[in-house]
C-alpha cells in the first residue's frame, strides 16, 4: 500500500485578517513526512494559496491546480481514497 498525504495551507491573502504562516506550515509538514515518515515526494500533495515565505502579491503565481479550491480539494481527497 502506498502512503499518501494531502497538506493544505491557506493564508487567505485577499482577506483583511488573513493568516501568516499556514502555507509555510503545510510545506514544513510535507517535508517532515518525507524525511521522518518515509513518504515519497510524488505521494504528497500540497495545496496552497500563496508561495511559501512570500508576500500577498504572490497569490497569482500559484498554479491553478495547486490552489486550495473546493474542486481541487475534492479531487485530491479522491486521489487519497484511491490509494487506500
C-alpha positions as CSV (number, residue, x, y, z in Angstrom):
1,X,0.0,0.0,0.0
2,X,1.3,3.5,-0.9
3,X,1.3,6.1,1.8
4,X,-0.2,9.4,0.5
5,X,-0.7,12.8,2.2
6,X,-2.6,15.9,1.4
7,X,-1.4,19.1,3.1
8,X,-3.4,22.3,2.8
9,X,-2.1,25.8,3.6
10,X,-4.5,28.7,3.4
11,X,-3.2,32.2,4.4
12,X,-6.2,33.9,2.8
13,X,-4.1,36.7,1.4
14,X,-7.0,38.5,-0.1
15,X,-8.8,38.8,3.2
16,X,-8.4,41.7,5.6
17,X,-7.5,39.4,8.5
18,X,-5.6,36.7,6.7
19,X,-3.3,34.2,8.3
20,X,0.5,34.3,8.4
21,X,2.4,31.0,8.2
22,X,-0.2,28.5,7.3
23,X,1.3,27.9,3.9
24,X,4.8,27.6,5.4
25,X,3.4,25.1,7.9
26,X,1.9,22.9,5.1
27,X,5.2,22.8,3.3
28,X,7.1,22.0,6.6
29,X,4.7,19.1,7.3
30,X,5.2,17.8,3.8
31,X,8.9,17.9,4.3
32,X,8.6,16.2,7.7
33,X,6.5,13.4,6.1
34,X,9.3,12.8,3.6
35,X,12.2,13.0,5.9
36,X,10.8,11.3,9.0
37,X,7.9,9.1,7.8
38,X,9.2,7.7,4.5
39,X,6.7,9.4,2.2
40,X,7.8,9.8,-1.4
41,X,7.6,13.4,-2.9
42,X,5.1,12.2,-5.6
43,X,2.8,10.9,-2.9
44,X,2.4,14.2,-1.1
45,X,0.2,17.0,-2.5
46,X,0.4,20.5,-1.0
47,X,-2.5,22.8,-1.9
48,X,-1.7,26.5,-1.1
49,X,-3.0,29.9,-1.9
50,X,0.4,31.8,-2.0
51,X,4.0,30.9,-2.3
52,X,5.8,30.0,1.0
53,X,7.6,32.8,2.6
54,X,6.2,35.4,0.2
55,X,4.0,38.5,0.5
56,X,0.4,38.7,-0.5
57,X,1.3,39.7,-4.1
58,X,2.4,36.1,-4.8
59,X,-1.1,34.7,-4.8
60,X,-1.4,34.9,-8.6
61,X,1.8,32.9,-9.0
62,X,0.4,29.7,-7.6
63,X,-0.6,27.2,-10.3
64,X,-4.4,26.9,-10.6
65,X,-4.1,23.1,-9.9
66,X,-2.3,23.8,-6.6
67,X,-4.7,26.3,-5.2
68,X,-7.0,25.1,-2.3
69,X,-10.3,25.4,-4.2
70,X,-13.2,23.2,-3.4
71,X,-12.7,21.3,-6.7
72,X,-9.0,20.8,-6.1
73,X,-9.6,19.6,-2.5
74,X,-12.3,17.1,-3.6
75,X,-10.1,15.9,-6.5
76,X,-7.1,15.3,-4.1
77,X,-9.3,13.6,-1.5
78,X,-10.4,11.2,-4.2
79,X,-6.7,10.7,-5.1
80,X,-6.1,9.8,-1.4
81,X,-9.0,7.4,-1.3
82,X,-7.8,5.6,-4.5
83,X,-4.6,4.8,-2.7
84,X,-6.3,3.4,0.4
